[in-house]
Amino acid sequence: MFDLGKLKTPVDWTTMRGQIEAAIVEEIGPVSRERVDLQLKTVDEVEFRGYVRKRVNYFVDGWDRISAWLFVPDGKDEAPGILCCHQQVGQGKDEPAGLEGDPRMAFAQHYAEMGYVTLAPDCVTAGDRVSMKLKPFDTKSFYKDNPKVSVTAKMLADHMRAIDVFAEVKRVDAARIGVVGHGLGAFNALLLSAFDDRVQACISSCGFTRFATDKEPERWAREEGFVLIPKLKEHIANGKYPFDWEHVLAMAAPSPTLVITALTDNEFANPRSCQKAVTMASKVYKLLGAPSALDFYGHHDGLRITPETLEIADEWFERWL
């Protein structure tokens, strides 16, 4: 395990960062960085007061074209872009777009109303990407076709392509890109921020608990259903992990990252581990001269987004984007 506390200089961190990234890739499998021709197309669009909602589709690799909701606010100036990663719900992108599910999770709609360009794509096995005859988030078919790559690596690569989409939208300021997510969306948001330096601000709500202190570590490498990181099974057995979430957070440095955690979370029942990860990763932020760019906010409202936590998130994006 990498000891962030032993770092003395930014050069030390550069070396360790490369080692951490290699360790993560060893577990999740190779992350495709191929810049495919997106062939971004608008299928339809609807005008609302203050913004336009577009249904778009684009290629994430040489053969897989996916759909997403793109929100463009009224105006002529370039605006920041925010990628909205959906939680583990079968409807996928439709929830952050405000079409189905919990209205409190309608991040894409909410931030469009605030003047941001937003994008909400389906992740693999959700929404329009559910395999025939399988339930949402059943990864059986995925692993049959991709035995050497985890679904985590695939989601990460696809979200990198989503950042590419912003580069093709004229209204987006490519220097001001953020990402937000809750639950699975937070998991994906943190990994994207760690691996893609185009992300300038990240908000992660209830997305993880440290492997080392997780009372149910099998959640990361289940036998069936939604299997996130299959190779983690061998480490779960011996309790020794090659990396943990403080290392993912540190990789995102110095990009501003806000970790929101429910102190009464039934899913991740050890929220203090999240705070510990933030504390450990903060050493890297300080080393890089950005001590205020990593923050932790805990609440007692359970595994959900409340008006209060949304206000905290809004302030974070207003501050850093």
N, C-alpha and C positions, 0 to 999 in steps of 0.2 A: 504494500500500500504506500502511496506517495505521501510524504510528510510535508505539508505546506508550511509548517512552522519553521522548517529548517532553511527556508529561502532567505537569502541575504540581499541579492541584487536583481534588477530586471533581467540581467543576462542569465542568472540562475533559473528564473522563471521561464524564459524562452526555451531553455533546454528541457526543463521538466514538463512544460506544456506539450512539447512534441511527444514526449514519452507517454503522457496521459492520453493524448489523442490516439496514439498507437494502441494503447491498452483497451480503450473503448471500442475502437474499430475491430480489434481482435475478438471481442465478445459479440458485437452486433453484426459483424460482417462488413464488407466493403460498402462505402457510401458513394454512389455514383455522383460525380461532379460534371458529367457530360452536359454541355450547354446545347441542348437540342433546339431545333427550330420550333418554337412554340406554336406557330400558326394560330395565333390568338384570334378567335372569332366570336362575335356577338350574336347570340341566337335570338334573343328578344330583349326588350327593355321597357320599363314602366316608369313614368315620371311621378314623383311625389313632391310634396312641398319641401323644398330645400335640397333635394338630391334626386338622382336617377339610379334605379336599381337595374342592373343588367345581368342577364344569364349568359355566361361566356363559357367557352371550352378551349382547351389547349393541350398540347402534347407534353407529358412529363418524361417520356423516354421515346425510343424509336417507334413504338407501336401503341402505347397507352395514352389515349386522349381522355381527359377528365373534364368534368364540369364544375363551375364555381359561380358564386354570386359576387358581382363587382358593384360596389356602391360609389358613385361619383357625386360629390356635393356641388351645388350651384356655385358659379364664380369663374373667373378667368385665370387667377394666379395659381401657381403650383402649390400643392398642399402635401402635408406628410401622409404617408401610406401606413396602414396598420393591417397586418395579416391576423385574421381571427380564426384560431384553431378550435374546432368543436370538441366537446367532451364525448364520452363514450355513450352515444345515443344513436340508435339505428337510422334516424333521419339525417344524420351527418350535418352537412352545410346548412340545411334548412333552419336549424335552431339558431345559430348566430345571425342568420338573415332575418329572424323574427317571424318566420312562416309557420313553424311548428315548435312544440316543446315548451320549455320554460322561458317566458318572456324576459326574465332577468338575465338570461344567457344570450340575448340578442345583441352581442357586441358589435357586429358589422353594421347593423341598423343604428345603434346608439352612437357610435363614433362618426358615422356619416352625418348624422344630425348635428354633430359638434364641428363638422367641417373637415373631417379627415376622409381620404380615399380609403376604402376598406375592401378586403377580399376574403371570402370564406369558401374554401374548397372542400371537397370530400376527401377524407383520408381512405386509404385502401381498406376494403371490407365494410365500408359504411356508405350510406346514401345510395347513389347510383352505381357504386362500386362493389356492391354485395354480389358474391359469386352465386351463380345459378344453383338452386336447390339447397343453399346454405343460409344460415341465419346471419344477421349482421355480426361482425367481429369474430366470425369463425375463420381461422387462418389455415384450415386444413388444405384448401386448394392452393393458397399462396405458397405454402412450404413444399407442396408437391412440385410446383413449377420453379421454386427458388430455394433449393435445399441449402445453399451456402450463404444466404442473406436473410437476416431477421426482418420481421415486419417493422421493427423499430428503424432499421437502416433505410427501408423503403419509404417510410413516412418522412424521415429526415430529408432524403433526396427529393421527394415530391414537394416538400415545403420550400426547399431551395429553389425549385422551379417556380413556385408561387412568387418568390421575391423577384425572379426574372420577369414575371408578368408586370410587376409595378414599373419596371424599366421601359415597358412598351406603352404604358398609359401616360399620355401627354400631361395630364393634370398632376402627376406625382413628382414631388421633389425627392429624387433618388438618394439624397444625402440625409433624409429624415424618414427612416423606415422603422416601424415598431412591430411587435408581435405580442398577442395576448391570448391566454387560454385558461380554462378551468378543468380540473381533473385530467383526463387524457390530453386535453388541449394544453394544459400547463406543462405536462411531461414533454410534449412536442415543442412547445415554445422555448423551454430551457435548452433542449438539445439543439434547436435551430440557432439560438443566440450563441451557443458555445461553438458551433461549427461554421457559422456564416458571419463574417465581420461586417456585412452590410446592415445587420440589425443594430440599430442605434438605441433602442429601448425595449425592455422586455418586462411583461407582467405575468407572473405565474401564480395561479390560485389553486391551492390544494392538489399539487401535482406529484408529490413524492414523500417518501420517508427514507431515511438512510438505510441501506442494505444491512449494515453492521448491527443495527439495533431493531430491525423490523421483526415483529413477532410473527408475521405471516410472509416470509420472503418468497414463498412459492408463487405469490401473485405475479412475479416478474417472469416466471418460466413454468407456466401451467402445463399439464399433460395434454390438454385439449382446449378448444375454445379460442380465446384471444391470447395467443402465446407471444409475448413481447420479445424476450431475449432467451431463446432455448439454451444457449451455451452457459447461461448463468447457473444451470442446474448443478453442475459439478462444484461450483463455489458455495452454493446453498448447502450442499452436503457437508462441507468441511468448515463452513463459516468464515472462510478467508476470501475476500473479494479483491480483485485487481484495481478497482476504483470505486468511488462512492459519489454521492451527489455534491459534496463540497468541491470535488474536482471538476464536475460539470459546470458548477457556478463559477469557479475560478477561471475556466476556459473562456467564459463570456466577458471577463474583465478586459478593458475598463468600461464596456458598454453598460449603461445604467440598467439594473435589474432589481425588480421589486418582488419579493417572495411573500405571498399572502397565505396564511395558514389558519385553519379553524382549530382552536384549542379544544373543541369538543367534537372532533372528527371521528366518526365511527369507522370509516374506511382506513384512514391512516391514524391509528390510535396512539401514536407517539409523536405528537406535534413538536415536542421539544427537540427532537432530532433534526427537524427542519431548521430551527433556530441555531442549533449547533453547527449545521452545515454552513449557514450564512456566516456565523462567527469565524469559522475556519477559513472560508473563502475570502472574507474581508481582508485578510492579511495580504492577499495578492492585489486587491484593489488599492490598498494603502501603498503597497510597493510600487504600483504604477501611477501613483499620484491622484487617485480618484476615490478617496475614502467615503465620500457621500453618495457614490453611485451604486452602492449595494445596500438594500434596506430590507427589513423584516417587519411585517405587520400581522399580529395575531388577533383573532376575534373569537367570540363565544357563540357564534350563530350557526354552527354545524356546517356540513358540507354543502354550502350554497353561497350564492352571491346576494348580498343585501344592498340597499341603497347606500349604506355607510361605506361598505367595501368598494362599491362602484365609484363613490366619490373619491376615495383614496386613489383608485386606479386612474381616474380622470386627471387628478392633480399631478400624478406621476408623468403621464404623457404630456400634459401642458408644460411641465417643467423641463422635460428632456427632449421633446420633439418640437 
